[in-house]
Amino acid sequence: MKLAVVIIGIVLGGAVSASAQQLTDKSSSPRARVARRADKQQAKRLERTVAAEPTVAVLVCIASGDVSVRGWERNEVRARSNDASQVELRRKDLDETKPAKKLELFVADDSEEPHKLRPCQVASDLELMVPRGATVQVQTRDGNIQVIDVAAAYVNTQGGEIRIEKVSRAVEAGSMGGSISLRDSKGRVNLHAAGGNVEAIGVSPVDSDDSFDASTVSGDITLEKVAHAQLNARTLSGSVDMRGPLARGGRYGFKTMSGDVTLTLPVDSSFQLNAKISDKSEIITDFPLTLSVEAMPAAPAAVPTAPMARGAVTVAPPPAQAAPPKEVIKEKEIKEKDKDKEKPLKTGNPPSKVIVAPMPMPNPAPNIVVAIPAYNLRRLNGVYGTGDAIIYLASFSGTLHLQKN
């Protein structure tokens, strides 16, 4: 009898141990660990919500971290953080009986003293939901910024990427070490990067005086379907690529030190080209242009050192001619006065301006290469069609491509 009891106890003990081992194995599985981590984050997530006007202004400034802002239908602002110890939306307007007109986000992390909320001093990732008519101002020294579906966005980061979409009124964005992307937006636009690329696709003005301005120091600028009539794009050591139609009466400015400018335009485009280029620059165009070349003051003339390729147009001012002796001039003046009573003929160098008509081109027309090696710096003017838009170009060692779409 005792032996039977001992055997039963051993069997039951082994079963309990096996069950406990199975539970331990399940709790240590990858799925269980992910679930525990999510529960921990959910428990730490902080969320604050404040009623706000549809056009509320929201200010966010942190030391580092990614910031995401999205618009929604609700007239309230909601802020969330998974790694902050405190989150607070403070009103900046005096009347607290009504929805907020201006809010500033204050965040504290675990390194901060209790209840010590200071802007621009905390490292934290943030998520905000705001009314679609809101104006948001976001700044971080090290982190990515994303703003989608608001009225106006003013964002700045020193070490991250910026992505903006569906802004309906105004955009200003700056990044010291990252790229900037703007899509499907309207209104006045200013995009400036120091060490990254700038991209804008599907952007249009709201008012007739809305301008588009983009610049970068060592990156490329890519523009597609930008409908602003006032557009400027500048880069120091990158390229500029614009694709899409020109606005009637538009003014377009492109400037680069050592990069190319490529404009891909519809076949029925009409524009004037005003270019300031160096002897290291050239213009390659699918559009036959009526050209006018003028040397800049004090620029020495030179003779082309190599023949141009087939189908190319070379424009250079004629060589300077020496003035005739004074005796010849005087004799000529007397004869002209006695004959027709006209003013004396002017002598000196002929004008350094030559008009070149478009070349007759076969169909399809090959590219026209305009290379002007006669001056270190020169101005080139060209017209295609009726010249509805004006394109200003300054390039010192790049190439301008005018392509037909």
Secondary structure, 3 states (H helix, E strand, C coil): CHHHHHHHHHHHHHHHHHHHHHHHHHHCCHHHHHHHHHHHHHHHCEEEEEEEEEEEEEEEEEEECCEEEEEECCCEEEEEECCCCEEEEEECCCCCCCCEEEEEEEEECCCCCCCCCCCCCCECCEEEEEECCCEEEEEEEECCEEEECCCEEEEEECCCCEEEECCCCEEEEEECCCCEEEEEEECEEEEEECCCCEEEEEEECCCCCCEEEEEECCCCEEEEEECCCEEEEEECCCCEEEECCCCCCCEEEEEECCCCEEEEECCCCCEEEEEEEECCCEEEECCCCEEEEEECCCCCCCCCCCCCCCCCEECCCCCCCCCCCHHHHHHHHHHHHHHHCCCCCCCCCCCCEEEECCCCCCCCCCCEEEECCCCCEEEEEEEECCCCEEEEEEECCCEEEEEEC
